Amino acid sequence: MVTIRKSHPKDAKKASKLMFDAMDWLGNLFQFNSLKSTRLIEKLYLKPNTRFSHEHTHVVEIDGEVAGILTTAAGSKLDRFNLSAALNSVSFLGFKTIKNVLKHAGPLLKTKEALADEYYITTLSVDSKFRGKGIGTKLLDLAEQLAIDNGYLKCSLTVDASNEKARRLYNQLGYVEQHQYKLMHYTFVRMVKPL
């Protein structure tokens, strides 16, 4: 049985793994291994007002197992959520790594992922064993409904330019590529769908 529900703090371990799967570049960017990156995301998932927070996350369960996640935010709040995530990261990482974090987080914090009039999909991730079953499409449908429910006429997302399968899906569902941008040696595509 497929169920979509609001995420809870008890989902932290699975949700943080799925978030890392969708954003493994983040660990590479900060020069963290996957375990440390997943632990950081888990801490941020439990904090309010970060882009990773369970407050902004929905999960898809199949027969009681978390199969996918969707995290969204109003475009007008995204910069604040990103800053909160960066500040909360400092307490987890300690001051020894702060110089490295600041060096790499600066460009990340300056990147305009979403405009104020857009509802932004910060993370969409489906567990590999559940892919190809329409879960990603269900989560996109949910994001678009949340956008409408919150008074937005556009839904946006950012995808790794090398993820052709995801880009194809987003295009098929009406998302239009706006532009590409680089962050370190990664290229991302910003996409928007009018609702």
Secondary structure as UniProt FT lines:
FT   STRAND          2..6
FT   HELIX           9..11
FT   HELIX           12..22
FT   HELIX           24..30
FT   HELIX           34..45
FT   TURN            48..49
FT   TURN            51..52
FT   HELIX           54..56
FT   STRAND          57..62
FT   TURN            63..64
FT   STRAND          65..74
FT   HELIX           75..93
FT   HELIX           95..97
FT   HELIX           98..110
FT   TURN            116..117
FT   STRAND          119..126
FT   HELIX           128..130
FT   TURN            131..132
FT   HELIX           135..149
FT   TURN            150..151
FT   STRAND          154..160
FT   TURN            161..162
FT   HELIX           164..172
FT   TURN            173..174
FT   STRAND          176..183
FT   TURN            184..185
FT   STRAND          186..194
//
